Amino acid sequence: MNALIVIDVQNDFCPGGALEVPDGDAVVGPCNQLMARFDHVILTQDWHPSGHASFASRHARAPYETVELAYGTQVLWPDHCVQGTSGAAFHSDLDTQRATLTIRKGHRVGIDSYSGFFENDRTTPTGLAGALRDLGVRRIYLAGLATDFCVQYTALDGRAAGFEVAVVEDAVRGIDLKGSLAAAWQAMESADVARVTSEELR
């Protein structure tokens, strides 16, 4: 059994958003087309409280600097995807009606969460792995934002949890901080994450 996981296609990650991923809204069409081909579609949603530990404003620092938190090095981001705001909402053109489950992540004020499987402390689960196993899913396909952060972390954690994982390369976009995009593709390849296109899934 296969499932599609659509990662963080939210207004704040799209053009004009607080943490804009270049060309981020270009994933919406491919994601919608992909959703029609899967019985199981799961969405992830960044869902931060105000004053979240990953926000540069919390530390009086500039965005994209790093700090050391209890769980390790944290990139500091502009305030984004704050619970209940329009920025945290899914892109209006994303066909969310096809989703059977939404996983909200990053909702604990002191811990960021890139992966759909775990918070960044690497021990607090989101419940995604259990949900997939309950559905009998063995292989997951990933689409959404951003390739070098939330997509990559979800892919690597999916592999570590024993799932076959593929990233749909035309349905993702990256931020690319200091070469992070190329590094992410290399890390995923090294973990036996497949790289496919939407055309291959027709």
PyMOL CGO cylinders between C-alpha atoms (Angstrom):
from pymol import cmd
from pymol.cgo import CYLINDER

trace = [
    CYLINDER, 0.00, 0.00, 0.00, 1.24, 3.48, -0.94, 0.3, 1, 1, 1, 1, 1, 1,
    CYLINDER, 1.24, 3.48, -0.94, 0.52, 6.91, 0.53, 0.3, 1, 1, 1, 1, 1, 1,
    CYLINDER, 0.52, 6.91, 0.53, 1.23, 10.47, -0.57, 0.3, 1, 1, 1, 1, 1, 1,
    CYLINDER, 1.23, 10.47, -0.57, 2.45, 12.93, 2.05, 0.3, 1, 1, 1, 1, 1, 1,
    CYLINDER, 2.45, 12.93, 2.05, 2.08, 16.58, 1.04, 0.3, 1, 1, 1, 1, 1, 1,
    CYLINDER, 2.08, 16.58, 1.04, 4.38, 18.64, 3.24, 0.3, 1, 1, 1, 1, 1, 1,
    CYLINDER, 4.38, 18.64, 3.24, 3.67, 22.18, 4.45, 0.3, 1, 1, 1, 1, 1, 1,
    CYLINDER, 3.67, 22.18, 4.45, 2.08, 23.73, 1.35, 0.3, 1, 1, 1, 1, 1, 1,
    CYLINDER, 2.08, 23.73, 1.35, 1.12, 26.78, 3.40, 0.3, 1, 1, 1, 1, 1, 1,
    CYLINDER, 1.12, 26.78, 3.40, 0.81, 30.45, 2.60, 0.3, 1, 1, 1, 1, 1, 1,
    CYLINDER, 0.81, 30.45, 2.60, 3.87, 31.51, 4.57, 0.3, 1, 1, 1, 1, 1, 1,
    CYLINDER, 3.87, 31.51, 4.57, 6.07, 29.22, 2.45, 0.3, 1, 1, 1, 1, 1, 1,
    CYLINDER, 6.07, 29.22, 2.45, 4.65, 30.52, -0.84, 0.3, 1, 1, 1, 1, 1, 1,
    CYLINDER, 4.65, 30.52, -0.84, 5.44, 33.78, -2.67, 0.3, 1, 1, 1, 1, 1, 1,
    CYLINDER, 5.44, 33.78, -2.67, 4.64, 36.76, -0.46, 0.3, 1, 1, 1, 1, 1, 1,
    CYLINDER, 4.64, 36.76, -0.46, 4.75, 34.64, 2.69, 0.3, 1, 1, 1, 1, 1, 1,
    CYLINDER, 4.75, 34.64, 2.69, 6.84, 35.24, 5.79, 0.3, 1, 1, 1, 1, 1, 1,
    CYLINDER, 6.84, 35.24, 5.79, 9.28, 32.42, 4.92, 0.3, 1, 1, 1, 1, 1, 1,
    CYLINDER, 9.28, 32.42, 4.92, 8.95, 32.32, 1.16, 0.3, 1, 1, 1, 1, 1, 1,
    CYLINDER, 8.95, 32.32, 1.16, 10.35, 29.32, -0.66, 0.3, 1, 1, 1, 1, 1, 1,
    CYLINDER, 10.35, 29.32, -0.66, 11.37, 30.45, -4.14, 0.3, 1, 1, 1, 1, 1, 1,
    CYLINDER, 11.37, 30.45, -4.14, 8.70, 29.32, -6.61, 0.3, 1, 1, 1, 1, 1, 1,
    CYLINDER, 8.70, 29.32, -6.61, 6.95, 27.56, -3.72, 0.3, 1, 1, 1, 1, 1, 1,
    CYLINDER, 6.95, 27.56, -3.72, 3.45, 27.87, -5.17, 0.3, 1, 1, 1, 1, 1, 1,
    CYLINDER, 3.45, 27.87, -5.17, 4.58, 25.91, -8.24, 0.3, 1, 1, 1, 1, 1, 1,
    CYLINDER, 4.58, 25.91, -8.24, 4.10, 22.69, -6.25, 0.3, 1, 1, 1, 1, 1, 1,
    CYLINDER, 4.10, 22.69, -6.25, 0.35, 23.19, -5.84, 0.3, 1, 1, 1, 1, 1, 1,
    CYLINDER, 0.35, 23.19, -5.84, -0.67, 21.93, -9.29, 0.3, 1, 1, 1, 1, 1, 1,
    CYLINDER, -0.67, 21.93, -9.29, 1.54, 18.82, -9.19, 0.3, 1, 1, 1, 1, 1, 1,
    CYLINDER, 1.54, 18.82, -9.19, 0.39, 18.05, -5.65, 0.3, 1, 1, 1, 1, 1, 1,
    CYLINDER, 0.39, 18.05, -5.65, -3.26, 18.23, -6.68, 0.3, 1, 1, 1, 1, 1, 1,
    CYLINDER, -3.26, 18.23, -6.68, -2.64, 15.95, -9.64, 0.3, 1, 1, 1, 1, 1, 1,
    CYLINDER, -2.64, 15.95, -9.64, -0.76, 13.47, -7.46, 0.3, 1, 1, 1, 1, 1, 1,
    CYLINDER, -0.76, 13.47, -7.46, -3.46, 13.38, -4.80, 0.3, 1, 1, 1, 1, 1, 1,
    CYLINDER, -3.46, 13.38, -4.80, -5.94, 12.03, -7.33, 0.3, 1, 1, 1, 1, 1, 1,
    CYLINDER, -5.94, 12.03, -7.33, -3.74, 8.94, -7.79, 0.3, 1, 1, 1, 1, 1, 1,
    CYLINDER, -3.74, 8.94, -7.79, -3.56, 7.83, -4.14, 0.3, 1, 1, 1, 1, 1, 1,
    CYLINDER, -3.56, 7.83, -4.14, -6.09, 6.27, -1.80, 0.3, 1, 1, 1, 1, 1, 1,
    CYLINDER, -6.09, 6.27, -1.80, -4.24, 7.67, 1.20, 0.3, 1, 1, 1, 1, 1, 1,
    CYLINDER, -4.24, 7.67, 1.20, -3.22, 11.33, 1.26, 0.3, 1, 1, 1, 1, 1, 1,
    CYLINDER, -3.22, 11.33, 1.26, -1.71, 12.92, 4.37, 0.3, 1, 1, 1, 1, 1, 1,
    CYLINDER, -1.71, 12.92, 4.37, -0.94, 16.60, 4.83, 0.3, 1, 1, 1, 1, 1, 1,
    CYLINDER, -0.94, 16.60, 4.83, 1.60, 18.07, 7.23, 0.3, 1, 1, 1, 1, 1, 1,
    CYLINDER, 1.60, 18.07, 7.23, 1.16, 21.58, 8.57, 0.3, 1, 1, 1, 1, 1, 1,
    CYLINDER, 1.16, 21.58, 8.57, 3.62, 23.79, 10.43, 0.3, 1, 1, 1, 1, 1, 1,
    CYLINDER, 3.62, 23.79, 10.43, 1.61, 25.06, 13.42, 0.3, 1, 1, 1, 1, 1, 1,
    CYLINDER, 1.61, 25.06, 13.42, 3.75, 27.27, 15.65, 0.3, 1, 1, 1, 1, 1, 1,
    CYLINDER, 3.75, 27.27, 15.65, 2.62, 29.15, 18.75, 0.3, 1, 1, 1, 1, 1, 1,
    CYLINDER, 2.62, 29.15, 18.75, 3.59, 32.81, 19.04, 0.3, 1, 1, 1, 1, 1, 1,
    CYLINDER, 3.59, 32.81, 19.04, 7.11, 33.24, 20.40, 0.3, 1, 1, 1, 1, 1, 1,
    CYLINDER, 7.11, 33.24, 20.40, 8.25, 29.85, 19.12, 0.3, 1, 1, 1, 1, 1, 1,
    CYLINDER, 8.25, 29.85, 19.12, 11.85, 28.89, 19.91, 0.3, 1, 1, 1, 1, 1, 1,
    CYLINDER, 11.85, 28.89, 19.91, 12.73, 28.74, 16.19, 0.3, 1, 1, 1, 1, 1, 1,
    CYLINDER, 12.73, 28.74, 16.19, 11.77, 32.38, 15.60, 0.3, 1, 1, 1, 1, 1, 1,
    CYLINDER, 11.77, 32.38, 15.60, 14.64, 34.85, 15.30, 0.3, 1, 1, 1, 1, 1, 1,
    CYLINDER, 14.64, 34.85, 15.30, 12.48, 37.46, 17.03, 0.3, 1, 1, 1, 1, 1, 1,
    CYLINDER, 12.48, 37.46, 17.03, 12.38, 35.28, 20.16, 0.3, 1, 1, 1, 1, 1, 1,
    CYLINDER, 12.38, 35.28, 20.16, 16.17, 35.57, 20.49, 0.3, 1, 1, 1, 1, 1, 1,
    CYLINDER, 16.17, 35.57, 20.49, 16.60, 39.16, 19.21, 0.3, 1, 1, 1, 1, 1, 1,
    CYLINDER, 16.60, 39.16, 19.21, 18.70, 37.70, 16.40, 0.3, 1, 1, 1, 1, 1, 1,
    CYLINDER, 18.70, 37.70, 16.40, 18.59, 37.97, 12.62, 0.3, 1, 1, 1, 1, 1, 1,
    CYLINDER, 18.59, 37.97, 12.62, 16.78, 35.33, 10.55, 0.3, 1, 1, 1, 1, 1, 1,
    CYLINDER, 16.78, 35.33, 10.55, 18.97, 32.46, 9.33, 0.3, 1, 1, 1, 1, 1, 1,
    CYLINDER, 18.97, 32.46, 9.33, 21.47, 32.81, 12.17, 0.3, 1, 1, 1, 1, 1, 1,
    CYLINDER, 21.47, 32.81, 12.17, 21.78, 29.74, 14.37, 0.3, 1, 1, 1, 1, 1, 1,
    CYLINDER, 21.78, 29.74, 14.37, 21.56, 29.17, 18.11, 0.3, 1, 1, 1, 1, 1, 1,
    CYLINDER, 21.56, 29.17, 18.11, 22.12, 26.18, 20.35, 0.3, 1, 1, 1, 1, 1, 1,
    CYLINDER, 22.12, 26.18, 20.35, 18.97, 24.89, 22.00, 0.3, 1, 1, 1, 1, 1, 1,
    CYLINDER, 18.97, 24.89, 22.00, 18.55, 21.92, 24.33, 0.3, 1, 1, 1, 1, 1, 1,
    CYLINDER, 18.55, 21.92, 24.33, 18.20, 19.55, 21.37, 0.3, 1, 1, 1, 1, 1, 1,
    CYLINDER, 18.20, 19.55, 21.37, 21.02, 20.96, 19.23, 0.3, 1, 1, 1, 1, 1, 1,
    CYLINDER, 21.02, 20.96, 19.23, 21.68, 23.62, 16.61, 0.3, 1, 1, 1, 1, 1, 1,
    CYLINDER, 21.68, 23.62, 16.61, 18.61, 25.51, 15.47, 0.3, 1, 1, 1, 1, 1, 1,
    CYLINDER, 18.61, 25.51, 15.47, 18.33, 27.73, 12.40, 0.3, 1, 1, 1, 1, 1, 1,
    CYLINDER, 18.33, 27.73, 12.40, 16.40, 30.86, 13.34, 0.3, 1, 1, 1, 1, 1, 1,
    CYLINDER, 16.40, 30.86, 13.34, 13.54, 31.69, 11.02, 0.3, 1, 1, 1, 1, 1, 1,
    CYLINDER, 13.54, 31.69, 11.02, 11.29, 34.69, 10.46, 0.3, 1, 1, 1, 1, 1, 1,
    CYLINDER, 11.29, 34.69, 10.46, 8.05, 34.32, 12.42, 0.3, 1, 1, 1, 1, 1, 1,
    CYLINDER, 8.05, 34.32, 12.42, 5.95, 32.00, 10.28, 0.3, 1, 1, 1, 1, 1, 1,
    CYLINDER, 5.95, 32.00, 10.28, 2.97, 29.64, 10.30, 0.3, 1, 1, 1, 1, 1, 1,
    CYLINDER, 2.97, 29.64, 10.30, 1.67, 31.00, 13.59, 0.3, 1, 1, 1, 1, 1, 1,
    CYLINDER, 1.67, 31.00, 13.59, -1.35, 29.05, 14.74, 0.3, 1, 1, 1, 1, 1, 1,
    CYLINDER, -1.35, 29.05, 14.74, -4.64, 30.40, 13.41, 0.3, 1, 1, 1, 1, 1, 1,
    CYLINDER, -4.64, 30.40, 13.41, -3.12, 32.98, 11.06, 0.3, 1, 1, 1, 1, 1, 1,
    CYLINDER, -3.12, 32.98, 11.06, -3.60, 33.18, 7.31, 0.3, 1, 1, 1, 1, 1, 1,
    CYLINDER, -3.60, 33.18, 7.31, 0.10, 32.40, 6.90, 0.3, 1, 1, 1, 1, 1, 1,
    CYLINDER, 0.10, 32.40, 6.90, -0.40, 29.03, 8.58, 0.3, 1, 1, 1, 1, 1, 1,
    CYLINDER, -0.40, 29.03, 8.58, -3.33, 28.14, 6.32, 0.3, 1, 1, 1, 1, 1, 1,
    CYLINDER, -3.33, 28.14, 6.32, -2.88, 25.79, 3.40, 0.3, 1, 1, 1, 1, 1, 1,
    CYLINDER, -2.88, 25.79, 3.40, -2.54, 27.45, -0.01, 0.3, 1, 1, 1, 1, 1, 1,
    CYLINDER, -2.54, 27.45, -0.01, -6.07, 28.21, -1.18, 0.3, 1, 1, 1, 1, 1, 1,
    CYLINDER, -6.07, 28.21, -1.18, -5.65, 26.23, -4.40, 0.3, 1, 1, 1, 1, 1, 1,
    CYLINDER, -5.65, 26.23, -4.40, -4.43, 23.06, -2.65, 0.3, 1, 1, 1, 1, 1, 1,
    CYLINDER, -4.43, 23.06, -2.65, -7.10, 20.35, -2.83, 0.3, 1, 1, 1, 1, 1, 1,
    CYLINDER, -7.10, 20.35, -2.83, -7.17, 19.59, 0.89, 0.3, 1, 1, 1, 1, 1, 1,
    CYLINDER, -7.17, 19.59, 0.89, -10.48, 17.74, 0.55, 0.3, 1, 1, 1, 1, 1, 1,
    CYLINDER, -10.48, 17.74, 0.55, -8.58, 14.72, -0.72, 0.3, 1, 1, 1, 1, 1, 1,
    CYLINDER, -8.58, 14.72, -0.72, -6.60, 14.39, 2.51, 0.3, 1, 1, 1, 1, 1, 1,
    CYLINDER, -6.60, 14.39, 2.51, -7.58, 11.74, 5.03, 0.3, 1, 1, 1, 1, 1, 1,
    CYLINDER, -7.58, 11.74, 5.03, -5.28, 13.02, 7.79, 0.3, 1, 1, 1, 1, 1, 1,
    CYLINDER, -5.28, 13.02, 7.79, -3.46, 16.22, 8.73, 0.3, 1, 1, 1, 1, 1, 1,
    CYLINDER, -3.46, 16.22, 8.73, -0.38, 16.10, 10.97, 0.3, 1, 1, 1, 1, 1, 1,
    CYLINDER, -0.38, 16.10, 10.97, 0.36, 19.38, 12.73, 0.3, 1, 1, 1, 1, 1, 1,
    CYLINDER, 0.36, 19.38, 12.73, 3.96, 19.83, 13.82, 0.3, 1, 1, 1, 1, 1, 1,
    CYLINDER, 3.96, 19.83, 13.82, 6.07, 22.40, 15.63, 0.3, 1, 1, 1, 1, 1, 1,
    CYLINDER, 6.07, 22.40, 15.63, 3.22, 23.20, 18.01, 0.3, 1, 1, 1, 1, 1, 1,
    CYLINDER, 3.22, 23.20, 18.01, 5.39, 22.85, 21.14, 0.3, 1, 1, 1, 1, 1, 1,
    CYLINDER, 5.39, 22.85, 21.14, 6.83, 26.27, 21.92, 0.3, 1, 1, 1, 1, 1, 1,
    CYLINDER, 6.83, 26.27, 21.92, 10.33, 25.04, 22.74, 0.3, 1, 1, 1, 1, 1, 1,
    CYLINDER, 10.33, 25.04, 22.74, 10.95, 22.52, 19.95, 0.3, 1, 1, 1, 1, 1, 1,
    CYLINDER, 10.95, 22.52, 19.95, 10.99, 23.01, 16.20, 0.3, 1, 1, 1, 1, 1, 1,
    CYLINDER, 10.99, 23.01, 16.20, 9.81, 20.25, 13.90, 0.3, 1, 1, 1, 1, 1, 1,
    CYLINDER, 9.81, 20.25, 13.90, 10.97, 19.75, 10.33, 0.3, 1, 1, 1, 1, 1, 1,
    CYLINDER, 10.97, 19.75, 10.33, 10.09, 16.08, 9.96, 0.3, 1, 1, 1, 1, 1, 1,
    CYLINDER, 10.09, 16.08, 9.96, 6.57, 14.79, 9.62, 0.3, 1, 1, 1, 1, 1, 1,
    CYLINDER, 6.57, 14.79, 9.62, 7.64, 11.93, 11.90, 0.3, 1, 1, 1, 1, 1, 1,
    CYLINDER, 7.64, 11.93, 11.90, 9.51, 13.58, 14.78, 0.3, 1, 1, 1, 1, 1, 1,
    CYLINDER, 9.51, 13.58, 14.78, 10.07, 16.91, 16.44, 0.3, 1, 1, 1, 1, 1, 1,
    CYLINDER, 10.07, 16.91, 16.44, 13.65, 18.20, 16.19, 0.3, 1, 1, 1, 1, 1, 1,
    CYLINDER, 13.65, 18.20, 16.19, 14.57, 16.66, 19.53, 0.3, 1, 1, 1, 1, 1, 1,
    CYLINDER, 14.57, 16.66, 19.53, 14.49, 13.41, 17.50, 0.3, 1, 1, 1, 1, 1, 1,
    CYLINDER, 14.49, 13.41, 17.50, 12.47, 11.62, 20.22, 0.3, 1, 1, 1, 1, 1, 1,
    CYLINDER, 12.47, 11.62, 20.22, 9.01, 13.23, 20.28, 0.3, 1, 1, 1, 1, 1, 1,
    CYLINDER, 9.01, 13.23, 20.28, 6.85, 11.50, 17.65, 0.3, 1, 1, 1, 1, 1, 1,
    CYLINDER, 6.85, 11.50, 17.65, 4.07, 13.20, 15.68, 0.3, 1, 1, 1, 1, 1, 1,
    CYLINDER, 4.07, 13.20, 15.68, 2.02, 10.02, 15.29, 0.3, 1, 1, 1, 1, 1, 1,
    CYLINDER, 2.02, 10.02, 15.29, 2.63, 9.75, 11.54, 0.3, 1, 1, 1, 1, 1, 1,
    CYLINDER, 2.63, 9.75, 11.54, 4.49, 6.44, 11.62, 0.3, 1, 1, 1, 1, 1, 1,
    CYLINDER, 4.49, 6.44, 11.62, 1.74, 4.75, 13.61, 0.3, 1, 1, 1, 1, 1, 1,
    CYLINDER, 1.74, 4.75, 13.61, -0.96, 6.13, 11.34, 0.3, 1, 1, 1, 1, 1, 1,
    CYLINDER, -0.96, 6.13, 11.34, 0.82, 4.83, 8.24, 0.3, 1, 1, 1, 1, 1, 1,
    CYLINDER, 0.82, 4.83, 8.24, 1.33, 1.39, 9.76, 0.3, 1, 1, 1, 1, 1, 1,
    CYLINDER, 1.33, 1.39, 9.76, -2.34, 1.22, 10.78, 0.3, 1, 1, 1, 1, 1, 1,
    CYLINDER, -2.34, 1.22, 10.78, -3.26, 1.89, 7.15, 0.3, 1, 1, 1, 1, 1, 1,
    CYLINDER, -3.26, 1.89, 7.15, -0.93, -0.85, 5.94, 0.3, 1, 1, 1, 1, 1, 1,
    CYLINDER, -0.93, -0.85, 5.94, 1.30, 1.62, 4.08, 0.3, 1, 1, 1, 1, 1, 1,
    CYLINDER, 1.30, 1.62, 4.08, 4.73, 0.38, 3.06, 0.3, 1, 1, 1, 1, 1, 1,
    CYLINDER, 4.73, 0.38, 3.06, 5.85, 3.05, 0.57, 0.3, 1, 1, 1, 1, 1, 1,
    CYLINDER, 5.85, 3.05, 0.57, 5.44, 6.81, 0.88, 0.3, 1, 1, 1, 1, 1, 1,
    CYLINDER, 5.44, 6.81, 0.88, 5.76, 9.47, -1.78, 0.3, 1, 1, 1, 1, 1, 1,
    CYLINDER, 5.76, 9.47, -1.78, 6.69, 12.98, -0.66, 0.3, 1, 1, 1, 1, 1, 1,
    CYLINDER, 6.69, 12.98, -0.66, 5.76, 16.33, -2.19, 0.3, 1, 1, 1, 1, 1, 1,
    CYLINDER, 5.76, 16.33, -2.19, 5.69, 19.90, -0.93, 0.3, 1, 1, 1, 1, 1, 1,
    CYLINDER, 5.69, 19.90, -0.93, 7.98, 22.36, 0.88, 0.3, 1, 1, 1, 1, 1, 1,
    CYLINDER, 7.98, 22.36, 0.88, 10.84, 22.71, 1.43, 0.3, 1, 1, 1, 1, 1, 1,
    CYLINDER, 10.84, 22.71, 1.43, 13.06, 20.08, -0.18, 0.3, 1, 1, 1, 1, 1, 1,
    CYLINDER, 13.06, 20.08, -0.18, 16.12, 20.80, 1.95, 0.3, 1, 1, 1, 1, 1, 1,
    CYLINDER, 16.12, 20.80, 1.95, 14.36, 20.97, 5.30, 0.3, 1, 1, 1, 1, 1, 1,
    CYLINDER, 14.36, 20.97, 5.30, 10.94, 19.45, 5.97, 0.3, 1, 1, 1, 1, 1, 1,
    CYLINDER, 10.94, 19.45, 5.97, 10.90, 17.18, 2.92, 0.3, 1, 1, 1, 1, 1, 1,
    CYLINDER, 10.90, 17.18, 2.92, 14.42, 15.92, 3.57, 0.3, 1, 1, 1, 1, 1, 1,
    CYLINDER, 14.42, 15.92, 3.57, 13.86, 15.29, 7.27, 0.3, 1, 1, 1, 1, 1, 1,
    CYLINDER, 13.86, 15.29, 7.27, 10.58, 13.49, 6.58, 0.3, 1, 1, 1, 1, 1, 1,
    CYLINDER, 10.58, 13.49, 6.58, 12.26, 11.35, 3.93, 0.3, 1, 1, 1, 1, 1, 1,
    CYLINDER, 12.26, 11.35, 3.93, 15.17, 10.35, 6.16, 0.3, 1, 1, 1, 1, 1, 1,
    CYLINDER, 15.17, 10.35, 6.16, 12.93, 9.61, 9.13, 0.3, 1, 1, 1, 1, 1, 1,
    CYLINDER, 12.93, 9.61, 9.13, 10.61, 7.62, 6.90, 0.3, 1, 1, 1, 1, 1, 1,
    CYLINDER, 10.61, 7.62, 6.90, 13.50, 5.45, 5.81, 0.3, 1, 1, 1, 1, 1, 1,
    CYLINDER, 13.50, 5.45, 5.81, 14.68, 5.03, 9.40, 0.3, 1, 1, 1, 1, 1, 1,
    CYLINDER, 14.68, 5.03, 9.40, 11.16, 3.92, 10.35, 0.3, 1, 1, 1, 1, 1, 1,
    CYLINDER, 11.16, 3.92, 10.35, 11.29, 1.18, 7.73, 0.3, 1, 1, 1, 1, 1, 1,
    CYLINDER, 11.29, 1.18, 7.73, 9.21, 2.69, 4.95, 0.3, 1, 1, 1, 1, 1, 1,
    CYLINDER, 9.21, 2.69, 4.95, 10.19, 2.81, 1.30, 0.3, 1, 1, 1, 1, 1, 1,
    CYLINDER, 10.19, 2.81, 1.30, 10.40, 6.50, 0.41, 0.3, 1, 1, 1, 1, 1, 1,
    CYLINDER, 10.40, 6.50, 0.41, 10.33, 8.44, -2.85, 0.3, 1, 1, 1, 1, 1, 1,
    CYLINDER, 10.33, 8.44, -2.85, 10.44, 12.21, -3.40, 0.3, 1, 1, 1, 1, 1, 1,
    CYLINDER, 10.44, 12.21, -3.40, 8.52, 13.56, -6.38, 0.3, 1, 1, 1, 1, 1, 1,
    CYLINDER, 8.52, 13.56, -6.38, 11.09, 16.02, -7.68, 0.3, 1, 1, 1, 1, 1, 1,
    CYLINDER, 11.09, 16.02, -7.68, 8.75, 18.19, -9.76, 0.3, 1, 1, 1, 1, 1, 1,
    CYLINDER, 8.75, 18.19, -9.76, 6.39, 18.56, -6.78, 0.3, 1, 1, 1, 1, 1, 1,
    CYLINDER, 6.39, 18.56, -6.78, 8.97, 19.98, -4.34, 0.3, 1, 1, 1, 1, 1, 1,
    CYLINDER, 8.97, 19.98, -4.34, 10.93, 23.23, -4.07, 0.3, 1, 1, 1, 1, 1, 1,
    CYLINDER, 10.93, 23.23, -4.07, 13.86, 24.17, -1.82, 0.3, 1, 1, 1, 1, 1, 1,
    CYLINDER, 13.86, 24.17, -1.82, 15.13, 27.15, 0.16, 0.3, 1, 1, 1, 1, 1, 1,
    CYLINDER, 15.13, 27.15, 0.16, 18.85, 26.48, -0.49, 0.3, 1, 1, 1, 1, 1, 1,
    CYLINDER, 18.85, 26.48, -0.49, 20.75, 28.07, 2.39, 0.3, 1, 1, 1, 1, 1, 1,
    CYLINDER, 20.75, 28.07, 2.39, 24.48, 27.87, 1.67, 0.3, 1, 1, 1, 1, 1, 1,
    CYLINDER, 24.48, 27.87, 1.67, 24.21, 24.77, -0.51, 0.3, 1, 1, 1, 1, 1, 1,
    CYLINDER, 24.21, 24.77, -0.51, 21.59, 23.02, 1.60, 0.3, 1, 1, 1, 1, 1, 1,
    CYLINDER, 21.59, 23.02, 1.60, 19.55, 21.90, -1.41, 0.3, 1, 1, 1, 1, 1, 1,
    CYLINDER, 19.55, 21.90, -1.41, 22.35, 19.89, -3.05, 0.3, 1, 1, 1, 1, 1, 1,
    CYLINDER, 22.35, 19.89, -3.05, 23.32, 18.49, 0.34, 0.3, 1, 1, 1, 1, 1, 1,
    CYLINDER, 23.32, 18.49, 0.34, 19.74, 17.39, 0.96, 0.3, 1, 1, 1, 1, 1, 1,
    CYLINDER, 19.74, 17.39, 0.96, 19.49, 15.49, -2.31, 0.3, 1, 1, 1, 1, 1, 1,
    CYLINDER, 19.49, 15.49, -2.31, 22.82, 13.80, -1.55, 0.3, 1, 1, 1, 1, 1, 1,
    CYLINDER, 22.82, 13.80, -1.55, 21.72, 12.82, 1.96, 0.3, 1, 1, 1, 1, 1, 1,
    CYLINDER, 21.72, 12.82, 1.96, 18.46, 11.39, 0.65, 0.3, 1, 1, 1, 1, 1, 1,
    CYLINDER, 18.46, 11.39, 0.65, 20.21, 9.46, -2.10, 0.3, 1, 1, 1, 1, 1, 1,
    CYLINDER, 20.21, 9.46, -2.10, 22.64, 8.01, 0.46, 0.3, 1, 1, 1, 1, 1, 1,
    CYLINDER, 22.64, 8.01, 0.46, 19.65, 6.83, 2.51, 0.3, 1, 1, 1, 1, 1, 1,
    CYLINDER, 19.65, 6.83, 2.51, 18.12, 5.04, -0.51, 0.3, 1, 1, 1, 1, 1, 1,
    CYLINDER, 18.12, 5.04, -0.51, 15.36, 7.59, -0.97, 0.3, 1, 1, 1, 1, 1, 1,
    CYLINDER, 15.36, 7.59, -0.97, 14.14, 7.32, -4.55, 0.3, 1, 1, 1, 1, 1, 1,
    CYLINDER, 14.14, 7.32, -4.55, 13.80, 10.37, -6.78, 0.3, 1, 1, 1, 1, 1, 1,
    CYLINDER, 13.80, 10.37, -6.78, 10.83, 10.17, -9.17, 0.3, 1, 1, 1, 1, 1, 1,
    CYLINDER, 10.83, 10.17, -9.17, 8.67, 12.46, -11.31, 0.3, 1, 1, 1, 1, 1, 1,
    CYLINDER, 8.67, 12.46, -11.31, 4.92, 12.89, -11.52, 0.3, 1, 1, 1, 1, 1, 1,
    CYLINDER, 4.92, 12.89, -11.52, 4.98, 11.41, -15.01, 0.3, 1, 1, 1, 1, 1, 1,
    CYLINDER, 4.98, 11.41, -15.01, 6.40, 8.16, -13.67, 0.3, 1, 1, 1, 1, 1, 1,
    CYLINDER, 6.40, 8.16, -13.67, 3.38, 7.82, -11.36, 0.3, 1, 1, 1, 1, 1, 1,
    CYLINDER, 3.38, 7.82, -11.36, 0.71, 8.07, -14.05, 0.3, 1, 1, 1, 1, 1, 1,
]
cmd.load_cgo(trace, "trace")
